[in-house]
Amino acid sequence: MIHLEHLNLVVRDIPTALKFYQAIFPHWQIRGGGESTWHGVERNWVHFGDDYQYLTFNDDGDADNRDLTGHQVGLAHFAYATDDLDGVVRRLKAAGFEIAKPGMDDPYRRNVYFIDPDGYEVEFVEYLTDIPALRNRYD
């Protein structure tokens, strides 16, 4: 079996990034952190997650993320599946973040997109069925 263990994100400010992701994952915690040098630049880093998955934040970001409306090579977005989309949206709104774009209208899933403080687009999807042929339709 293979599963995604972590994403390593370059951010401008770790506490600002944490505000967004702690709203999504209130049960996660800072697993560890420290200081390092990356290609001659000093940076702080933290691992934020649970015992099985986490996000790494490195605070040496010095430029804007890619233009999400453009066609540059780079990360378009990443997504999390949830069984409580309304709860995720409610927590993010309470933390001061708004939906960047609504998802598509589909009888078998609901989704929304948020932009984190460093310009990463994050999708959240709630599946309304356990039937793979309906969850994964492409029509």
TIRO-2110 file (N, C-alpha, C; in Angstrom, 1 decimal):
// TIRO-2110
0.8, -1.2, 0.0, N, 1, A
0.0, 0.0, 0.0, CA, 1, A
0.9, 1.2, 0.0, C, 1, A
0.5, 2.2, -0.7, N, 2, A
1.1, 3.5, -0.7, CA, 2, A
0.1, 4.6, -0.4, C, 2, A
0.4, 5.5, 0.5, N, 3, A
-0.4, 6.7, 0.7, CA, 3, A
0.4, 7.9, 0.9, C, 3, A
-0.2, 9.1, 0.7, N, 4, A
0.5, 10.3, 0.9, CA, 4, A
0.7, 10.6, 2.3, C, 4, A
2.0, 10.7, 2.7, N, 5, A
2.3, 10.9, 4.1, CA, 5, A
2.4, 12.4, 4.5, C, 5, A
3.0, 13.2, 3.6, N, 6, A
3.1, 14.7, 3.9, CA, 6, A
3.3, 15.5, 2.7, C, 6, A
2.9, 16.8, 2.8, N, 7, A
3.3, 17.8, 1.8, CA, 7, A
4.2, 18.7, 2.5, C, 7, A
5.2, 19.2, 1.7, N, 8, A
6.2, 20.1, 2.3, CA, 8, A
6.0, 21.4, 1.6, C, 8, A
5.6, 22.4, 2.3, N, 9, A
5.2, 23.7, 1.7, CA, 9, A
6.1, 24.8, 2.2, C, 9, A
6.5, 25.7, 1.3, N, 10, A
7.3, 26.9, 1.6, CA, 10, A
6.3, 28.0, 1.8, C, 10, A
6.4, 28.6, 3.0, N, 11, A
5.4, 29.7, 3.3, CA, 11, A
6.2, 30.9, 3.7, C, 11, A
5.5, 32.0, 3.9, N, 12, A
6.2, 33.3, 4.4, CA, 12, A
6.3, 33.3, 5.9, C, 12, A
5.2, 32.8, 6.6, N, 13, A
5.2, 32.9, 8.0, CA, 13, A
4.4, 31.7, 8.6, C, 13, A
5.1, 31.0, 9.4, N, 14, A
4.5, 29.7, 9.9, CA, 14, A
3.3, 30.0, 10.8, C, 14, A
3.2, 30.9, 11.7, N, 15, A
2.0, 31.1, 12.5, CA, 15, A
0.8, 31.5, 11.6, C, 15, A
1.0, 32.2, 10.5, N, 16, A
-0.1, 32.6, 9.6, CA, 16, A
-0.6, 31.3, 8.9, C, 16, A
0.3, 30.5, 8.4, N, 17, A
-0.1, 29.2, 7.8, CA, 17, A
-0.8, 28.3, 8.8, C, 17, A
-0.3, 28.3, 10.0, N, 18, A
-0.9, 27.4, 11.0, CA, 18, A
-2.4, 27.9, 11.3, C, 18, A
-2.6, 29.2, 11.3, N, 19, A
-4.0, 29.6, 11.5, CA, 19, A
-5.0, 29.0, 10.6, C, 19, A
-4.6, 28.9, 9.3, N, 20, A
-5.5, 28.3, 8.3, CA, 20, A
-5.6, 26.8, 8.5, C, 20, A
-4.5, 26.1, 8.6, N, 21, A
-4.5, 24.7, 8.7, CA, 21, A
-5.0, 24.1, 10.0, C, 21, A
-4.9, 24.9, 11.1, N, 22, A
-5.5, 24.5, 12.4, CA, 22, A
-7.0, 24.6, 12.3, C, 22, A
-7.5, 25.5, 11.6, N, 23, A
-9.0, 25.5, 11.4, CA, 23, A
-9.5, 24.3, 10.7, C, 23, A
-8.7, 23.8, 9.7, N, 24, A
-9.1, 22.6, 9.0, CA, 24, A
-9.0, 21.4, 9.8, C, 24, A
-7.8, 21.3, 10.5, N, 25, A
-7.5, 20.1, 11.3, CA, 25, A
-7.3, 20.4, 12.8, C, 25, A
-8.4, 20.6, 13.5, N, 26, A
-8.3, 21.0, 14.9, CA, 26, A
-7.7, 19.9, 15.8, C, 26, A
-7.7, 18.7, 15.3, N, 27, A
-7.1, 17.6, 16.1, CA, 27, A
-5.6, 17.4, 15.8, C, 27, A
-5.1, 18.1, 14.8, N, 28, A
-3.6, 18.0, 14.6, CA, 28, A
-2.8, 18.9, 15.5, C, 28, A
-1.6, 18.6, 15.6, N, 29, A
-0.7, 19.3, 16.5, CA, 29, A
0.7, 19.5, 15.8, C, 29, A
1.5, 20.4, 16.4, N, 30, A
2.9, 20.5, 15.9, CA, 30, A
3.6, 19.3, 16.4, C, 30, A
4.1, 18.5, 15.5, N, 31, A
4.8, 17.2, 15.9, CA, 31, A
6.3, 17.5, 16.2, C, 31, A
6.8, 18.5, 15.6, N, 32, A
8.2, 18.9, 15.8, CA, 32, A
8.6, 20.0, 14.9, C, 32, A
9.8, 20.5, 15.1, N, 33, A
10.3, 21.6, 14.3, CA, 33, A
11.7, 22.0, 14.6, C, 33, A
12.2, 23.0, 13.9, N, 34, A
13.5, 23.4, 14.2, CA, 34, A
14.0, 24.4, 13.2, C, 34, A
15.3, 24.5, 13.1, N, 35, A
15.9, 25.5, 12.2, CA, 35, A
16.8, 24.7, 11.2, C, 35, A
17.0, 25.2, 10.0, N, 36, A
17.9, 24.6, 9.1, CA, 36, A
18.3, 25.6, 8.1, C, 36, A
19.2, 25.2, 7.2, N, 37, A
19.7, 26.0, 6.1, CA, 37, A
19.3, 25.3, 4.8, C, 37, A
18.7, 26.0, 3.9, N, 38, A
18.3, 25.4, 2.6, CA, 38, A
19.0, 26.3, 1.5, C, 38, A
19.9, 25.7, 0.9, N, 39, A
20.7, 26.4, -0.2, CA, 39, A
21.1, 27.8, 0.2, C, 39, A
21.7, 27.8, 1.4, N, 40, A
22.3, 29.1, 1.9, CA, 40, A
21.3, 30.0, 2.6, C, 40, A
20.1, 29.6, 2.8, N, 41, A
19.1, 30.5, 3.4, CA, 41, A
18.6, 29.8, 4.7, C, 41, A
18.7, 30.6, 5.8, N, 42, A
18.3, 30.1, 7.1, CA, 42, A
16.7, 30.1, 7.1, C, 42, A
16.2, 29.0, 7.7, N, 43, A
14.7, 29.0, 7.8, CA, 43, A
14.3, 28.2, 9.0, C, 43, A
13.1, 28.4, 9.5, N, 44, A
12.4, 27.6, 10.5, CA, 44, A
11.5, 26.7, 9.8, C, 44, A
11.2, 25.6, 10.5, N, 45, A
10.3, 24.6, 9.9, CA, 45, A
9.5, 23.9, 11.0, C, 45, A
8.3, 23.5, 10.7, N, 46, A
7.5, 22.7, 11.6, CA, 46, A
6.8, 21.6, 10.9, C, 46, A
6.6, 20.5, 11.6, N, 47, A
5.7, 19.4, 11.1, CA, 47, A
4.4, 19.5, 11.8, C, 47, A
3.3, 19.7, 11.1, N, 48, A
2.0, 19.9, 11.7, CA, 48, A
1.1, 18.7, 11.2, C, 48, A
0.7, 17.9, 12.2, N, 49, A
-0.2, 16.8, 11.7, CA, 49, A
-0.6, 15.8, 12.9, C, 49, A
-0.9, 14.6, 12.5, N, 50, A
-1.2, 13.6, 13.5, CA, 50, A
-0.1, 12.5, 13.4, C, 50, A
-0.4, 11.3, 13.9, N, 51, A
0.7, 10.3, 13.9, CA, 51, A
0.9, 9.7, 12.5, C, 51, A
0.1, 10.0, 11.5, N, 52, A
0.2, 9.3, 10.2, CA, 52, A
0.3, 10.3, 9.0, C, 52, A
-0.1, 11.5, 9.1, N, 53, A
0.0, 12.5, 8.0, CA, 53, A
0.3, 13.8, 8.6, C, 53, A
1.0, 14.6, 7.8, N, 54, A
1.4, 16.0, 8.3, CA, 54, A
1.7, 16.9, 7.1, C, 54, A
1.8, 18.1, 7.5, N, 55, A
2.2, 19.2, 6.6, CA, 55, A
3.5, 19.8, 7.1, C, 55, A
4.5, 20.0, 6.3, N, 56, A
5.7, 20.7, 6.7, CA, 56, A
5.6, 22.1, 6.2, C, 56, A
5.9, 23.0, 7.1, N, 57, A
5.9, 24.5, 6.7, CA, 57, A
7.3, 24.9, 6.9, C, 57, A
7.9, 25.6, 5.9, N, 58, A
9.2, 26.2, 5.9, CA, 58, A
9.0, 27.7, 5.7, C, 58, A
9.6, 28.5, 6.5, N, 59, A
9.3, 29.9, 6.5, CA, 59, A
10.3, 30.8, 5.6, C, 59, A
10.9, 30.2, 4.6, N, 60, A
11.8, 30.9, 3.8, CA, 60, A
11.2, 31.4, 2.4, C, 60, A
9.9, 31.5, 2.4, N, 61, A
9.2, 31.9, 1.2, CA, 61, A
9.5, 33.4, 1.0, C, 61, A
10.0, 33.8, -0.2, N, 62, A
10.3, 35.2, -0.5, CA, 62, A
9.7, 35.7, -1.8, C, 62, A
8.7, 35.0, -2.3, N, 63, A
8.0, 35.5, -3.5, CA, 63, A
6.6, 35.0, -3.5, C, 63, A
5.8, 35.4, -4.4, N, 64, A
4.4, 35.0, -4.5, CA, 64, A
4.3, 33.6, -5.1, C, 64, A
3.3, 32.9, -4.8, N, 65, A
3.0, 31.6, -5.3, CA, 65, A
2.6, 31.8, -6.8, C, 65, A
2.6, 30.7, -7.6, N, 66, A
2.2, 30.8, -9.0, CA, 66, A
0.8, 31.4, -9.1, C, 66, A
0.6, 32.0, -10.3, N, 67, A
-0.7, 32.6, -10.6, CA, 67, A
-1.7, 31.4, -10.9, C, 67, A
-2.7, 31.3, -10.0, N, 68, A
-3.6, 30.1, -10.1, CA, 68, A
-4.5, 30.3, -11.3, C, 68, A
-4.6, 31.5, -11.9, N, 69, A
-5.4, 31.6, -13.1, CA, 69, A
-4.5, 31.5, -14.4, C, 69, A
-3.2, 31.3, -14.2, N, 70, A
-2.3, 31.2, -15.3, CA, 70, A
-2.0, 29.8, -15.7, C, 70, A
-1.0, 29.6, -16.5, N, 71, A
-0.6, 28.3, -17.0, CA, 71, A
0.8, 27.9, -16.7, C, 71, A
1.4, 28.5, -15.6, N, 72, A
2.7, 28.1, -15.2, CA, 72, A
2.8, 26.7, -14.7, C, 72, A
3.9, 26.1, -14.9, N, 73, A
4.1, 24.8, -14.3, CA, 73, A
4.1, 24.9, -12.8, C, 73, A
3.6, 24.0, -12.0, N, 74, A
3.6, 24.1, -10.6, CA, 74, A
2.3, 23.5, -10.0, C, 74, A
2.2, 23.5, -8.8, N, 75, A
1.0, 22.9, -8.1, CA, 75, A
-0.2, 23.7, -8.4, C, 75, A
-1.2, 23.0, -8.9, N, 76, A
-2.5, 23.7, -9.1, CA, 76, A
-3.4, 23.7, -7.9, C, 76, A
-3.5, 22.6, -7.2, N, 77, A
-4.2, 22.5, -5.9, CA, 77, A
-4.0, 21.1, -5.3, C, 77, A
-4.3, 21.0, -4.1, N, 78, A
-4.3, 19.7, -3.4, CA, 78, A
-5.7, 19.6, -2.7, C, 78, A
-6.1, 18.4, -2.4, N, 79, A
-7.5, 18.2, -1.9, CA, 79, A
-7.5, 17.2, -0.7, C, 79, A
-8.4, 17.5, 0.1, N, 80, A
-8.7, 16.6, 1.3, CA, 80, A
-10.2, 16.2, 1.2, C, 80, A
-10.4, 14.9, 1.4, N, 81, A
-11.8, 14.4, 1.5, CA, 81, A
-12.2, 14.5, 3.0, C, 81, A
-13.4, 14.9, 3.2, N, 82, A
-14.0, 15.0, 4.6, CA, 82, A
-15.4, 14.5, 4.6, C, 82, A
-15.8, 14.0, 5.8, N, 83, A
-17.2, 13.6, 6.0, CA, 83, A
-18.0, 14.8, 6.6, C, 83, A
-17.4, 16.0, 6.7, N, 84, A
-18.1, 17.1, 7.3, CA, 84, A
-17.7, 18.4, 6.6, C, 84, A
-18.1, 18.6, 5.3, N, 85, A
-17.7, 19.7, 4.6, CA, 85, A
-18.2, 21.0, 5.2, C, 85, A
-19.4, 21.0, 5.7, N, 86, A
-20.0, 22.2, 6.3, CA, 86, A
-19.1, 22.6, 7.6, C, 86, A
-18.6, 21.6, 8.3, N, 87, A
-17.8, 21.9, 9.5, CA, 87, A
-16.5, 22.5, 9.1, C, 87, A
-15.9, 22.0, 8.0, N, 88, A
-14.6, 22.6, 7.5, CA, 88, A
-14.8, 24.1, 7.1, C, 88, A
-15.9, 24.3, 6.3, N, 89, A
-16.2, 25.6, 5.9, CA, 89, A
-16.5, 26.6, 7.0, C, 89, A
-17.2, 26.1, 8.0, N, 90, A
-17.6, 26.9, 9.2, CA, 90, A
-16.3, 27.3, 10.0, C, 90, A
-15.4, 26.3, 10.2, N, 91, A
-14.2, 26.6, 10.9, CA, 91, A
-13.3, 27.6, 10.2, C, 91, A
-13.2, 27.4, 8.9, N, 92, A
-12.3, 28.3, 8.1, CA, 92, A
-12.9, 29.8, 8.0, C, 92, A
-14.2, 29.9, 7.9, N, 93, A
-14.9, 31.2, 7.9, CA, 93, A
-14.7, 31.8, 9.3, C, 93, A
-14.8, 31.1, 10.4, N, 94, A
-14.6, 31.6, 11.7, CA, 94, A
-13.2, 32.1, 11.9, C, 94, A
-12.3, 31.5, 11.2, N, 95, A
-10.9, 31.9, 11.3, CA, 95, A
-10.5, 33.1, 10.3, C, 95, A
-11.6, 33.5, 9.6, N, 96, A
-11.4, 34.7, 8.7, CA, 96, A
-11.1, 34.4, 7.2, C, 96, A
-11.3, 33.2, 6.8, N, 97, A
-11.1, 32.8, 5.4, CA, 97, A
-12.4, 32.5, 4.7, C, 97, A
-12.5, 32.9, 3.5, N, 98, A
-13.7, 32.8, 2.6, CA, 98, A
-13.5, 31.8, 1.5, C, 98, A
-14.5, 31.2, 1.1, N, 99, A
-14.5, 30.3, -0.1, CA, 99, A
-14.0, 31.0, -1.3, C, 99, A
-13.0, 30.5, -1.9, N, 100, A
-12.4, 31.1, -3.2, CA, 100, A
-13.3, 30.8, -4.4, C, 100, A
-13.8, 29.6, -4.4, N, 101, A
-14.7, 29.2, -5.5, CA, 101, A
-15.5, 28.0, -5.1, C, 101, A
-16.8, 28.0, -5.4, N, 102, A
-17.6, 26.8, -5.1, CA, 102, A
-17.3, 25.7, -6.0, C, 102, A
-17.6, 24.5, -5.6, N, 103, A
-17.4, 23.3, -6.4, CA, 103, A
-18.5, 23.2, -7.4, C, 103, A
-18.5, 22.1, -8.1, N, 104, A
-19.5, 21.8, -9.1, CA, 104, A
-20.7, 21.2, -8.4, C, 104, A
-21.9, 21.3, -9.1, N, 105, A
-23.1, 20.8, -8.7, CA, 105, A
-23.2, 19.3, -9.1, C, 105, A
-23.2, 18.4, -8.1, N, 106, A
-23.1, 17.0, -8.4, CA, 106, A
-23.9, 16.3, -7.3, C, 106, A
-24.8, 15.3, -7.7, N, 107, A
-25.6, 14.6, -6.7, CA, 107, A
-24.8, 13.7, -5.7, C, 107, A
-23.6, 13.4, -6.1, N, 108, A
-22.8, 12.4, -5.3, CA, 108, A
-21.6, 12.9, -4.6, C, 108, A
-21.3, 14.2, -4.7, N, 109, A
-20.2, 14.9, -4.0, CA, 109, A
-20.4, 16.4, -3.9, C, 109, A
-19.9, 16.9, -2.9, N, 110, A
-19.9, 18.4, -2.7, CA, 110, A
-18.4, 18.8, -2.6, C, 110, A
-18.0, 20.0, -3.1, N, 111, A
-16.7, 20.4, -2.9, CA, 111, A
-16.6, 22.0, -2.9, C, 111, A
-15.6, 22.5, -2.3, N, 112, A
-15.3, 23.9, -2.3, CA, 112, A
-13.8, 24.1, -2.3, C, 112, A
-13.3, 25.3, -2.7, N, 113, A
-11.9, 25.6, -2.8, CA, 113, A
-11.6, 26.8, -1.9, C, 113, A
-10.5, 26.8, -1.2, N, 114, A
-10.0, 27.9, -0.4, CA, 114, A
-8.6, 28.2, -0.9, C, 114, A
-8.2, 29.4, -0.7, N, 115, A
-6.8, 29.8, -1.0, CA, 115, A
-6.1, 30.1, 0.4, C, 115, A
-5.0, 29.4, 0.7, N, 116, A
-4.4, 29.6, 2.0, CA, 116, A
-3.6, 30.9, 2.0, C, 116, A
-3.1, 31.3, 3.1, N, 117, A
-2.4, 32.6, 3.2, CA, 117, A
-1.2, 32.7, 2.2, C, 117, A
-0.6, 31.6, 1.7, N, 118, A
0.5, 31.7, 0.9, CA, 118, A
0.2, 31.4, -0.6, C, 118, A
-1.1, 31.4, -0.9, N, 119, A
-1.5, 31.2, -2.3, CA, 119, A
-1.7, 29.8, -2.8, C, 119, A
-1.7, 28.8, -1.9, N, 120, A
-2.0, 27.4, -2.3, CA, 120, A
-3.5, 27.3, -2.3, C, 120, A
-4.0, 26.7, -3.4, N, 121, A
-5.4, 26.4, -3.5, CA, 121, A
-5.6, 25.0, -2.8, C, 121, A
-6.6, 24.9, -1.9, N, 122, A
-6.9, 23.7, -1.2, CA, 122, A
-8.4, 23.4, -1.4, C, 122, A
-8.6, 22.2, -2.0, N, 123, A
-10.0, 21.7, -2.2, CA, 123, A
-10.4, 20.8, -1.1, C, 123, A
-11.7, 20.9, -0.8, N, 124, A
-12.3, 20.0, 0.2, CA, 124, A
-13.5, 19.3, -0.5, C, 124, A
-13.6, 18.0, -0.4, N, 125, A
-14.6, 17.3, -1.0, CA, 125, A
-15.3, 16.4, 0.0, C, 125, A
-16.6, 16.3, -0.1, N, 126, A
-17.4, 15.4, 0.7, CA, 126, A
-18.2, 14.5, -0.2, C, 126, A
-17.9, 13.2, -0.1, N, 127, A
-18.6, 12.3, -1.0, CA, 127, A
-19.9, 11.9, -0.3, C, 127, A
-21.0, 11.8, -1.1, N, 128, A
-22.3, 11.6, -0.6, CA, 128, A
-22.8, 10.1, -0.9, C, 128, A
-21.8, 9.3, -1.4, N, 129, A
-22.1, 7.9, -1.7, CA, 129, A
-20.8, 7.1, -1.5, C, 129, A
-20.9, 5.9, -1.2, N, 130, A
-19.8, 5.0, -1.1, CA, 130, A
-19.6, 4.2, -2.4, C, 130, A
-20.4, 4.4, -3.3, N, 131, A
-20.4, 3.6, -4.6, CA, 131, A
-19.3, 4.2, -5.5, C, 131, A
-18.2, 3.6, -5.7, N, 132, A
-17.1, 4.2, -6.5, CA, 132, A
-17.5, 4.7, -7.9, C, 132, A
-18.4, 3.9, -8.6, N, 133, A
-18.8, 4.4, -9.9, CA, 133, A
-19.6, 5.7, -9.9, C, 133, A
-20.2, 6.0, -8.8, N, 134, A
-20.9, 7.3, -8.7, CA, 134, A
-20.0, 8.4, -8.1, C, 134, A
-19.1, 8.0, -7.2, N, 135, A
-18.2, 9.0, -6.6, CA, 135, A
-17.2, 9.5, -7.7, C, 135, A
-16.8, 8.7, -8.6, N, 136, A
-15.8, 9.0, -9.5, CA, 136, A
-16.3, 9.2, -11.0, C, 136, A
-17.5, 9.7, -11.1, N, 137, A
-18.0, 9.9, -12.5, CA, 137, A
-17.2, 11.1, -13.2, C, 137, A
-17.1, 10.9, -14.5, N, 138, A
-16.5, 12.0, -15.3, CA, 138, A
-17.3, 12.5, -16.4, C, 138, A
-18.6, 12.4, -16.2, N, 139, A
-19.5, 12.9, -17.3, CA, 139, A
-20.1, 14.2, -16.9, C, 139, A
END
